[in-house]
Amino acid sequence: MNQHIIIIPDIHGMEFWRKAITGLPKDAHVVFLGDYLDPYENEWIYWTDAFKGLLDVIEFKKTHFEQVTLLFGNHDLHYLFPELKGTRYNEYKEDVIRATFEENLDCFQMAVEHVVGRKRYLFSHAGVHPGWVRNHPDLFGSADTITAETFNRLMFTDEFVAALCDVSALRGGWSRVGSMIWADMDEFVGTKVNESEMYQICGHTKCANGQPKVFGNVICVDCQKAFLLSENGIDGF
């Protein structure tokens, strides 16, 4: 059981995460929600700076291995699997980016769970939509029995990568709902997401005005700032 979780949403080359992990308490855990590269055009972030940030994140993980979780996002996995290729893909530096992820695969995973204040939380990049799980029963089984280990165990199998390709019309695809790296928060509107009495925290859907989006038990914190999860709830840095 962890009483303090520092949540780092989509970085995309930004630096806000550095202040959040300064003086990391021994009883805290840090969860990065993925998307370390592919800066937004209007942020004017150089590729070299974004890439250095990724290397620093990986080094931080290695020096605090048990305290830090690095999750994969769509902007990370599309360098490992061409079928997942999306926007702002850096074709000029794809070889060095792919090699960096391949050399550090043991530092990354798809999801993680923590219990805080007697509540169970599942962390993933874009959120696990029950409809996506139900669309792949042979892969996941029942939507109300999924765990982080389910996804981590399947991480690099062909069947799982194929399921990750699911993208809804809200993101330019054809699937009913998106996968755990592609789901849009608007897909959770009106959806029962409490089938396993588990809360979810994700990024991926950029939030306006720096305020998290909440739909039922799903909380999106892609606000370009870090958050602290404790038994009192979520507070921004």
N, C-alpha and C positions, 0 to 999 in steps of 0.2 A: 504494500500500500504506500503510495506517494502522496504527501500532503501539499506539495508545491510542484507544479509543472510549468515551466517556461515554454511558451508556444511561439515558434518562429514561422510565420506564414511565408508565402512565395517571396523569394528574395529578388530574383531576376537581376542580379548584379548590384543591388542596393546594399547599403552599409548599416542599416538600422539594427541588425542582429548583433553587432559587435558590442554595443552598449548594454544590451539585454543580458549578455552572458558574462559581463565583467564582474569579478568577485563571486563566482558561482558557489552558492552554499552547498555543503556536502550532502544535505538532505533533499536537494532539488534535482529534478530531471528536466532535460531539455529535449523538446521534440521539434525538429524541422519538418515542415509539411511538404517539402519538395519544390521544384522549379528554381534551380540555383542560377541558371544562365538565361540566355535569350532576353536581354534587356528590352524594355519598351522604347520605341523610337524617340518619344518625347522626353525621356529621362536623360538623354545625352550621356550615356554610360559607355565608356570604351570597352571593347571586348577584352583587352588585356586586364583591365581592372575587374571585370566580372569573373574572368577565369581565375585570377588570383584569389578572389573571394571564395570560389569553389574549393580551391586548394587549401585555403585557410580553414574552411568549414570541415573538410576531411581531416586535416591535422588536429583540429579541436576534438573531433570524434575520437581519433586515435589516442589522444592524451587523456580523454575522459570517457573511455569506451563504454563503461557500464552506466554512465550518467546521461549519455547523449544518444538519441535515435535520429537517424537520417532517413526520411521517407523519399521514395521516388515520386516525381510528378511527370506529367506528359512531356514537359520540356526537357526532361532528363532521359526518359526511356526512348524518346524518338531518335536519340543518337545510338541506341543499342539495337533497335528494331525498326527498320525502314518503313514497315507497314503502319507505324504509329506516327509518322512524320507529320508535323503540324506547322503552325505559323512561326515566323522569325527563326527558322532553322538555319544554323550557320554552316552552309555548305563549304565555306572556305577553310574552316577550322574543325570540320567534323572528325577528321582522323585523330587529332590530338585529344579532342573531347571524348570520343569513343574509347580511346586507349586509357584515359584517366578513369572513366567509370569501370572499365573492364579490370583494371589493376586494383580497384578498390571495392569490388562487389560485396565483400564481407562487411563493409561499412553501411550498406543500404538495405532497406526492406520496404515492403508494401504498406504495412499497417502496424500499429502497436496499441496495446490496451493499458490503461491505468485505472486504479480505483482511487478516487479522491472524495473525501467526505461521504463515504459509503455509497457513492454513485460510480457506476462503471462507465468509462469513456472509451470509445474507439476512435483512434486518430487515423486519418488517411488523407490523400491529397485532395480529392474532390468530393468525398462522401460516398458511402456505399448505399445505393438506392435498392430497396427491397425488390423492385421490379427487375433490376438488372440481375440480381441473384436468382430470381424465379425464372428468368429467361435462359438460364444455364443450369438446370437441375442436375444434369449428369456431372457437372464440374463442382458445384457447391453444395448440393443437397438442399435442405430446408433453409429458408430465409431467416427463421427464428433461432437457428443454431450456429450461425456463423461466428467465427472468432478471428482475431488478427492472424493467428497461426494458420488458419485456412488459406489465406492469401499468401502468406510468406512461404508456405510449403509448396505452393503451385507456381511461384514467382516466374520462373523462366521456362515453364513448359509451353509447348506450342499451343495447346488448347487454351491456356490462360491468356497468352499474348493475343490470341484471336479474339477472346472475350473482351480484352482491354480496348480493342478497336471499335467497340460500340460507341457511337456518337449520335446524339439526338439532333433533331432539326434546329434546336436552339443554338447548336454549335456547328451547324452546317452539315450534319450527317443524316442518316436515314433510319436509325434505330429508335425504338420507343423511348428509351432512356439511355443515358450515357453510363460508361463504366466508372470505376472508382478513381480514374485519372481524368475523366472527361465529363462527368455529370455536372450540369448547371444547377445552381441553387433553385431556380424557378421550377425545376423538375420535381422538387420535393413538395411544392404547394399542393395541399389537399391529399397528401399521401400519408398513410399510416406508417410511421417509421419507428414505432416503439414496440415492435413485435417481440423483441428480446429484452425489453426493459433496459436498453442501453442508450446512452447519449453518444452523439457523434460530434467530432470537431474536425473541420476541414478548411482548406483554402480554395484556390482555383478560380472562384467567382469573385472578381474584384468588387469590393464594397465601396459604396459612395460615402463621402464625408467621414471616412475613418471609423465607421460604426459597423459592428458585426451584423450579419443577417441571421435571423433565427426563424426556422420553420419547424415547429414541433420540437423534437429532441435533437435536431440537427443545427449546429452553429457554425457558420462560415466566418472566418476571421482574416480573410485576405484584405487587410487594411493598411499594408505597408508599415506596420509597426508590430512590436512584440506584445504578447499578453501573458498574464500570470493566472493560472488556474489553481484555486485553492478551495477549501471546503466552503468558502464564502461566495464562490462564483468566479467569474472572469473579469479581470481588470486590465486595462491597457497600460503600457509603459509610458 
